[in-house]
Amino acid sequence: MIKLGFLTFLLMASLALGAIVESHIDTQSRIGYHTVAPTDLSSHRHELDVNYLVKFPNPWSLGFGLRALVEAAYASNSSRYPDPVRTRDSQDIILRDLFLQYKGGPLTLKLGSQQVVWGEAFGFYYADLVNPKDFRDFGIGPLDRNRLHIPMINAKLNFDDNVIQLIYVPKPFFNKTPSVGSDFAFPFSRFFPSQDFTFNDERTLPVSIKNAEYGVRLSPNISGTDLSFIYFNYFDRAPVYESENNSGSINVLGEHLRLETLGLTLSLPLSTLVLRSEILFHRNKYFNYFDGSLKPYESNQWVGVLGLDYIVGDKWRLGLQVSENYRDRTVSGAIDLQSTQLITGHGSFTIINSQVFDLLYAYAPHDGSSLTELSYLIPLSKRVEILFAADLFNGGKSSQFGLFHPASRGYIQLKTYLGNETKI
């Protein structure tokens, strides 16, 4: 990991090198309420994003960014949110960018905390494997905001539109999962309805050769077709749970086990249409089953995604996407079905005065549940905008989305943008 002191030294050295410093400071404040009784406070959040990019006259640049947030709803709505939520999620400081980059000739080398985006799908993460995600709010909203930046070595070689990307992650980091008692927590009470239990989830593993993760992405550009072949050897970002009964008390551990993923992604422009596809093979992935206690079982998994976008200038965009997850093995008591499907539609429409209406609707045919994300963005100035939004979950109590029906919410969000570019 690149030390902050080293980056500070380079930043000070840029004073003598005629560097250009780009700064962005964004804030957003949100207040929201549940739309399902009890219609109490769901969010009272304030966030600060600070990002700096220093461009030197030579091929080097460096970046720094962090996010700080305070969620006051958990403390003020203590009748709904128990202690684990208030203590873990009421405030957070998240390191974003902290990298040094070299760009010269065919080579781009980026060292440090960053995000790497793989995949062509919208709405959900499929081939987007490298960075862990923040799922404390189900992972809805802008996908780039939910990615958690992690330290890595990221090298790209670009040869006449044919790109080779190599990734090395010395220390694995995992998804931020919802705390027990939060709106989107795993339903442990379904399996342990009248028993006390403790829960611990790994967030990272130590730096070591055996824990290192590595991957490659090959991207040939064939007649305007963006095609990528990916391979990643890593620890599953999502946990698999294992429970044990210890003198009448249940202890649950979230474990992250190593797996390999092979995949192919495709983006093909067809006039005003763009065809997108992802095919993934997860080898030796672990899933949960329940036979009186939570246990993991191993299976290979196939994931297929096919989508079509219709784009009209920069004002209108429509998309339709279908996906399926299939496991080649299941066991009695498996928590999830062997095969699940998702049909997702997305529309973004810019109307009068640059106001934007956005709709995402996801339907799960295997259980009839659905997720609807609605938003209406109104720019108040070049630097201030207000957002009216709602996230609605529907379906049976044990279905993919219906499980979180009580978490349905509407909110208002105010966001400000500050930034400048300075030559030193």
C-alpha positions as a printed Julia matrix, in Angstrom:
424×3 Matrix{Float64}:
   0.0     0.0     0.0
   1.29    3.45   -0.86
   1.85    5.43    2.31
   0.04    8.73    2.78
   3.32   10.34    3.86
   4.92    9.35    0.56
   2.03   10.87   -1.4
   2.3    14.04    0.69
   5.99   14.23   -0.18
   5.21   13.89   -3.89
   2.5    16.52   -3.61
   4.93   18.96   -2.04
   7.51   18.13   -4.71
   4.97   19.05   -7.39
   5.34   22.7    -6.34
   8.6    22.78   -8.27
   7.36   20.8   -11.24
   4.48   22.86  -12.63
   1.86   20.27  -11.78
  -1.88   20.66  -12.35
  -4.09   19.88   -9.36
  -7.74   18.98   -9.91
  -9.89   19.09   -6.79
 -13.47   17.97   -6.26
 -15.39   18.36   -3.01
 -18.95   17.04   -3.05
 -21.53   16.9    -0.29
 -24.91   15.24   -0.1
 -27.58   15.25    2.57
 -30.53   12.88    2.59
 -33.65   12.4     4.65
 -35.91    9.43    4.02
 -38.85    7.53    5.47
 -40.09    3.99    5.11
 -43.15    3.7     2.87
 -44.42    0.55    4.63
 -45.87    0.81    8.14
 -44.36    1.83   10.42
 -43.5     4.79    8.19
 -40.64    5.92   10.39
 -37.26    7.47    9.68
 -35.1     5.34    7.35
 -32.24    7.73    6.68
 -30.84   11.04    7.9
 -27.47   10.93    6.2
 -24.74   13.46    5.48
 -21.78   12.63    3.25
 -18.58   14.4     2.23
 -16.47   13.3    -0.74
 -13.0    14.8    -1.2
 -10.94   13.95   -4.29
  -7.63   15.32   -5.59
  -5.76   14.41   -8.77
  -2.24   15.8    -9.31
  -0.98   15.68  -12.92
   2.74   16.16  -13.32
   4.32   17.4   -16.58
   5.94   13.96  -16.89
   3.97   10.68  -17.27
   3.22   10.48  -13.53
   0.08   11.46  -11.64
  -1.29   10.74   -8.2
  -4.74   10.68   -6.68
  -6.26   10.92   -3.25
  -9.88   10.63   -2.18
 -11.99    9.76    0.81
 -15.62    9.68    1.89
 -16.94   10.5     5.34
 -20.53    9.85    6.3
 -22.8    10.19    9.3
 -26.13    8.31    9.46
 -28.2     9.84   12.26
 -31.32    7.72   11.64
 -29.94    4.71   13.47
 -29.49    6.57   16.75
 -32.68    8.64   16.53
 -34.82    5.64   15.49
 -33.61    3.26   18.22
 -36.99    1.49   18.38
 -36.27    0.03   14.91
 -32.47   -0.19   14.79
 -30.7    -2.17   17.56
 -27.24   -1.6    19.0
 -25.23   -3.49   16.33
 -26.55   -1.14   13.63
 -25.99    2.02   15.65
 -22.47    1.09   16.71
 -21.24   -0.18   13.31
 -23.02    1.98   10.76
 -23.8     5.38   12.27
 -20.54    6.84   10.98
 -17.78    5.8     8.63
 -14.66    7.11    6.91
 -13.9     5.27    3.69
 -10.6     5.62    1.85
 -11.22    5.9    -1.87
  -8.33    6.78   -4.21
  -4.76    6.69   -2.93
  -2.67    5.86   -5.97
   0.37    6.7    -8.04
   0.0     6.3   -11.82
   2.47    6.09  -14.67
   1.23    6.48  -18.25
   3.68    6.3   -21.1
   3.63    4.55  -24.47
   1.48    1.43  -24.36
   1.82    1.06  -20.56
  -0.48    2.42  -17.86
   0.6     1.37  -14.37
  -1.51    2.29  -11.34
  -0.32    1.45   -7.83
  -2.44    1.88   -4.71
  -6.06    2.12   -3.62
  -8.4     2.28   -6.64
 -11.38    0.7    -8.37
 -11.37   -1.56  -11.42
 -14.57   -1.94  -13.43
 -15.19   -5.13  -15.39
 -18.47   -5.92  -17.1
 -21.14   -4.44  -19.36
 -24.38   -5.0   -17.39
 -26.42   -2.31  -15.62
 -28.28   -2.29  -12.32
 -26.47   -5.22  -10.69
 -22.95   -6.58  -10.34
 -22.15   -9.62  -12.45
 -18.66   -9.47  -14.02
 -17.74   -6.58  -11.72
 -15.58   -8.87   -9.57
 -12.46   -7.06   -8.44
 -13.62   -4.5    -5.89
 -15.76   -5.39   -2.88
 -19.07   -3.54   -2.54
 -20.96   -1.72    0.17
 -24.25   -3.64    0.55
 -25.44   -1.95    3.73
 -28.15   -0.33    1.6
 -28.64   -3.41   -0.62
 -26.16   -2.01   -3.17
 -28.82    0.09   -4.9
 -28.01    3.48   -6.35
 -24.95    4.43   -8.44
 -22.73    1.36   -8.73
 -19.49    3.37   -8.62
 -20.43    4.79   -5.21
 -20.97    1.3    -3.8
 -17.59   -0.01   -4.95
 -14.99   -0.04   -2.19
 -11.54    0.95   -3.4
  -8.75   -1.44   -2.41
  -4.93   -1.47   -2.76
  -3.7    -3.27   -5.86
  -1.27   -3.25   -8.76
  -3.14   -2.52  -11.99
  -1.16   -2.69  -15.24
  -2.59   -2.12  -18.74
  -0.84   -2.64  -22.06
  -2.61   -1.08  -25.05
  -1.5    -2.3   -28.48
  -3.6    -0.74  -31.26
  -6.9    -1.16  -29.39
  -5.94   -4.6   -28.08
  -5.64   -4.27  -24.32
  -4.08   -6.6   -21.76
  -4.84   -5.81  -18.12
  -3.1    -7.5   -15.2
  -4.37   -7.22  -11.62
  -2.55   -8.15   -8.41
  -4.22   -7.67   -5.0
  -1.84   -8.35   -2.08
  -4.5    -8.1     0.64
  -8.11   -9.28    0.1
 -10.98   -7.07    1.25
 -14.64   -8.13    1.35
 -18.12   -6.65    0.98
 -19.51   -4.48    3.75
 -22.55   -6.49    4.77
 -25.59   -5.1     6.62
 -25.43   -5.31   10.4
 -27.85   -7.62   12.19
 -31.08   -5.67   12.73
 -30.65   -3.31    9.78
 -33.15   -3.07    6.93
 -31.18   -5.36    4.6
 -29.6    -7.82    7.04
 -29.43  -11.54    6.29
 -32.58  -13.13    7.85
 -30.85  -15.07   10.62
 -34.05  -14.97   12.72
 -35.7   -17.25   10.14
 -33.24  -20.0    11.08
 -32.83  -19.18   14.79
 -36.25  -17.75   15.74
 -36.06  -18.16   19.5
 -32.34  -18.37   20.18
 -29.7   -15.79   20.93
 -26.84  -15.68   18.48
 -23.63  -13.76   17.85
 -22.41  -12.88   14.38
 -18.97  -12.07   13.01
 -18.09  -11.45    9.37
 -14.55  -11.27    8.02
 -13.74   -7.9     6.42
 -10.19   -8.68    5.26
  -7.34  -11.2     5.4
  -3.66  -10.62    6.24
  -1.08   -9.81    3.59
   0.62  -13.02    2.47
   1.55  -14.89   -0.67
  -1.19  -17.48   -0.11
  -3.83  -14.74    0.3
  -2.8   -12.78   -2.79
  -5.37  -12.39   -5.6
  -4.58  -12.07   -9.28
  -6.39  -11.71  -12.57
  -6.09  -10.87  -16.24
  -8.38   -9.25  -18.79
  -7.78   -9.55  -22.54
  -9.74   -7.05  -24.65
  -9.38   -7.24  -28.41
 -11.35   -4.64  -30.37
 -12.77   -6.42  -33.41
 -14.51   -4.13  -35.92
 -15.95   -1.9   -33.19
 -16.91   -4.8   -30.94
 -15.64   -4.51  -27.37
 -14.86   -8.08  -26.35
 -13.13   -9.1   -23.11
 -11.94  -12.41  -21.71
 -11.42  -12.36  -17.96
  -9.86  -14.62  -15.35
  -9.74  -13.87  -11.63
  -8.41  -16.01   -8.78
  -9.65  -14.48   -5.53
 -11.6   -14.82   -2.31
 -15.36  -14.52   -2.67
 -16.38  -10.96   -1.78
 -19.71  -12.26   -0.39
 -19.74  -14.38    2.77
 -20.97  -17.92    3.25
 -22.28  -18.57    6.76
 -21.44  -21.33    9.21
 -23.09  -21.66   12.61
 -22.33  -23.71   15.7
 -24.21  -24.27   18.95
 -22.07  -23.38   21.92
 -23.86  -24.26   25.2
 -27.21  -23.07   23.9
 -25.85  -19.93   22.26
 -25.5   -19.79   18.47
 -22.27  -18.43   16.99
 -22.42  -17.49   13.29
 -19.3   -16.8    11.25
 -19.24  -15.25    7.79
 -16.4   -16.87    5.83
 -14.89  -15.88    2.49
 -13.46  -18.78    0.51
 -11.23  -18.81   -2.54
 -12.65  -19.39   -6.02
 -11.82  -18.88   -9.67
 -13.93  -17.06  -12.24
 -13.65  -17.27  -16.02
 -15.75  -14.93  -18.11
 -16.52  -13.19  -21.35
 -18.06   -9.73  -21.78
 -19.31   -8.17  -24.99
 -20.47   -4.73  -26.13
 -21.58   -4.4   -29.76
 -22.92   -1.07  -31.17
 -25.73   -1.5   -33.71
 -26.66    2.02  -34.9
 -28.77    3.46  -32.05
 -28.74    0.06  -30.29
 -26.0    -1.47  -28.14
 -25.98   -5.22  -27.52
 -24.39   -6.23  -24.21
 -23.61   -9.67  -22.85
 -21.74  -11.35  -20.01
 -21.03  -15.05  -19.46
 -19.32  -16.15  -16.25
 -18.21  -19.47  -14.83
 -17.54  -19.49  -11.07
 -15.49  -22.58  -10.23
 -15.77  -24.06   -6.73
 -18.03  -21.37   -5.29
 -19.68  -21.94   -1.9
 -23.36  -21.51   -0.99
 -25.43  -22.04    2.16
 -27.8   -24.78    3.24
 -29.6   -25.31    6.54
 -30.09  -28.63    8.35
 -30.51  -27.31   11.89
 -27.39  -25.21   11.48
 -26.03  -23.07    8.66
 -23.39  -24.86    6.58
 -21.61  -24.24    3.25
 -21.65  -26.52    0.23
 -19.6   -26.31   -2.94
 -20.86  -25.98   -6.51
 -19.86  -24.52   -9.83
 -22.07  -21.65  -10.99
 -22.88  -20.29  -14.44
 -24.1   -16.72  -14.95
 -25.48  -15.42  -18.24
 -26.53  -11.83  -18.98
 -27.95  -10.46  -22.22
 -29.03   -6.85  -22.68
 -30.0    -4.31  -25.31
 -29.74   -0.53  -24.95
 -31.55    2.02  -27.12
 -29.84    5.41  -27.09
 -31.21    8.64  -28.55
 -28.56   11.36  -28.39
 -27.63   12.25  -24.82
 -31.24   12.79  -23.69
 -32.94    9.38  -23.75
 -31.72    5.92  -22.92
 -33.71    2.68  -22.65
 -32.36   -0.72  -21.69
 -33.67   -4.26  -21.29
 -31.63   -7.02  -19.71
 -32.2   -10.68  -18.79
 -29.94  -12.81  -16.62
 -29.81  -16.28  -15.11
 -27.75  -17.86  -12.35
 -27.45  -21.65  -12.47
 -25.62  -24.03  -10.13
 -24.64  -27.46  -11.38
 -25.15  -28.89   -7.89
 -27.58  -28.36   -5.05
 -28.27  -30.08   -1.72
 -31.27  -30.65    0.52
 -31.94  -27.55    2.6
 -30.2   -25.17    0.17
 -31.23  -21.62    1.02
 -31.4   -20.41   -2.59
 -32.87  -22.06   -5.67
 -30.59  -23.92   -8.05
 -31.62  -21.58  -10.88
 -32.73  -17.94  -10.58
 -33.62  -15.39  -13.24
 -33.88  -11.62  -13.42
 -35.5    -9.35  -16.02
 -34.41   -5.74  -15.67
 -35.58   -2.63  -17.5
 -33.98    0.79  -17.25
 -35.0     4.17  -18.63
 -33.32    7.56  -18.25
 -35.02   10.63  -19.74
 -33.71   14.2   -19.77
 -36.61   16.64  -19.99
 -37.08   20.38  -19.51
 -34.29   22.41  -17.91
 -31.96   19.37  -17.76
 -34.22   17.58  -15.28
 -33.74   13.8   -15.37
 -36.3    11.08  -14.65
 -34.76    7.66  -14.04
 -36.51    4.3   -13.61
 -35.07    0.84  -12.95
 -37.42   -2.13  -12.6
 -36.15   -5.64  -11.82
 -38.48   -8.66  -11.84
 -37.52  -12.14  -10.58
 -39.61  -14.76  -12.49
 -38.56  -17.61  -10.2
 -40.48  -16.12   -7.25
 -42.51  -13.19   -8.65
 -40.75  -10.5    -6.59
 -39.62   -7.11   -7.87
 -37.52   -4.04   -7.14
 -38.43   -0.57   -8.41
 -36.0     2.35   -8.22
 -37.44    5.77   -9.11
 -35.68    9.13   -9.11
 -36.29   12.66  -10.35
 -33.29   14.99  -10.48
 -33.7    18.78  -10.56
 -30.56   20.93  -11.05
 -30.91   24.09   -8.99
 -27.65   25.51  -10.38
 -24.41   24.26  -11.87
 -23.25   23.25   -8.41
 -26.44   22.26   -6.58
 -29.08   19.64   -7.36
 -32.01   18.07   -5.55
 -33.15   14.49   -5.96
 -36.54   12.93   -5.17
 -36.29    9.13   -5.1
 -37.89    5.9    -3.93
 -36.74    2.27   -3.64
 -39.66   -0.17   -3.51
 -39.42   -3.91   -2.77
 -42.36   -6.22   -3.47
 -43.11   -9.94   -3.31
 -43.58  -12.8    -0.88
 -41.97  -12.67    2.55
 -39.25  -15.16    1.63
 -38.73  -14.05   -1.99
 -35.6   -12.38   -3.38
 -36.96   -8.82   -3.14
 -40.1    -9.3    -1.06
 -37.93  -10.29    1.89
 -37.01   -6.59    2.13
 -40.5    -5.17    1.56
 -40.47   -3.46    5.01
 -37.31   -1.6     3.92
 -39.1     0.21    1.04
 -38.4     3.91    1.31
 -38.69    7.34   -0.21
 -36.18   10.15    0.28
 -35.07   13.64   -0.67
 -31.41   14.36   -1.28
 -29.51   17.62   -1.74
 -26.11   17.47   -3.41
 -23.47   20.15   -3.97
 -20.42   20.12   -6.25
 -17.3    22.18   -5.65
 -14.08   21.94   -7.59
 -11.36   23.71   -9.52
  -8.19   23.16  -11.51
  -5.0    24.89  -10.42
  -1.57   25.0   -12.07
   1.18   25.13   -9.51
